Amino acid sequence: MHINEERLWNRINELGEIGRSENGGLNRFSFTDEERQAKELIKKYMAEAGLSVREDEIGNVFGKMDGKNPNGKTVLIGSHIDTVLNGGKFDGAVGVLSGIEVLQTLNEKGITTENPLEVVAFTDEEGARFSTGLLGSEAYIGDLTYNDLADNTDNNGISIAEAMINQGYDPTNLASVKADANSIKCYLEVHIEQGKVLESKNVPVGLVTGIAGLRWLKIKINGEAGHAGTTPMALRKDPLAAAVEIIHRVEQLAKEQEQTVMTVGQFIVNPGGINVIPSNVEFTIDIRDLSEALLDQLVTQINNMTHNICAKREVTLEVENLHSVSGVDCSAEVYQSIQTTIEDKGIEVVKLPSGAIHDAMVIGKITDIGMIFLRTKDGISHTSEEWCEKEDVSMGAQVLLGSVIKLAANSFVQHG
């Protein structure tokens, strides 16, 4: 049984025109007209696939196919269709469209699985507009509150709640979004790798072992501004010098671990004069690893290390915990179904963790999960240069199809 490669590819390209900017990237942010246009197109595809379509009060879009067993638990397939600023057309979208293609293929072949199947396009995975992502999946598991929607604003001061109202949603009705965890058997997500592992091994698809958790820290160091030419080195209280020492140590800490990655992504120096010793600096540290225990240990180490360095240099320190997300392992049954399907295709099974955040890590709080990665050209993502070959997209959908059939109670009936 084969999915329709041309149809899937054409849909990726058609959806990839919505929100296109002058430089070729996509801007589809949450609760905007561009996102609404994309969601309406997704609904159209779902209807063409013969699915029952609905949209909830956070904007998650669902397409469902009934199973042979009306009391069977649902095999859920999903991802997202929002983008980062000037993002690519594969990130997120390929997972939603592959799910629709799988269900449409089953319908066209006259196949009804034992368990119901459902595909979902989750709202705001990226968090590009409001600097807080995973809204749709968090609401789906009941972990989002009205205060989360009222307190977070975009660059124009518009809150998530206000933006929702402007698009016809009711931000006070999150209770209606929450899923019955007992009704879900498992969740699968196809996603581009956003790295170079599969490309380096010349393999089209990969088996995800788990999704790394993360900790975000903001470091603020205050010192004393001074004249660059008249202040002796021994008398300086230079916050930038302390920051450089901290960042060097952060890199060393990461390299001492097996899979840990740490990144300083933002850095601000004040007042920023070429001939002025800085008065204060501010920077962020992004820490990721599959082990929750190790993440907590590293945060403690960084806290202790930064305090010691700043005390030695006689500057003051503030450490703020910005964000914390728990990692999740892919579940044994789902993992095995994907592995067996890849092996059935005669493809080398490449196992790799995900360092990026996905809706799957949220859904993993209430059910078993599994992920399939697609080879990404040069590992590039979140830009207009993001690319997957047509054949790799097709293979990912084929692996998804085989895995879904195995997971939908390992039995199906053919009709028609």
HUCOR-V514080 format. One line per field, one symbol per residue. ss: DSSP state (@ for helix, = for strand, . for the rest). burial: # if it has 9 or more other ideal C-beta (glycine too) atoms within 8 Angstrom, else .. Layout:
ss=???
burial=???
This chain:
ss=....@@@@@@@@@@@....=.....=......@@@@@@@@@@@@@@@@...====.....=====........=======......=.....@@@@@@@@@@@@@@@@..===...======............@@@@@@.....@@@@@@.=.....=@@@@@@@.......@@@....@@@=========....@@@@@...=======.==========...==.....@@@...@@@@@@@@@@@@@@@@@.....===...====.....==..==========..@@@@@@@@@@@@@@@@@@@@@...==========..==..@@@@@@@@@@@@@......====....@@@@@....=======..@@@..........@@@@@@@@@@@@@@@@@@....===..
burial=..###.###.###.##.####...########.######.###.###.#.#.#.###########.##...############..######################...####################.##########..#.#.###.##.....###.###.#.#.#..#..###....################...#####################..#.#..#....#.######.###.###.##..#..###.#..#........###############...##..##.###.###.##..#.#.#.#.#.....##.##.###.#######.#.#..#.###..########..###########.###.##.####..##################..#....
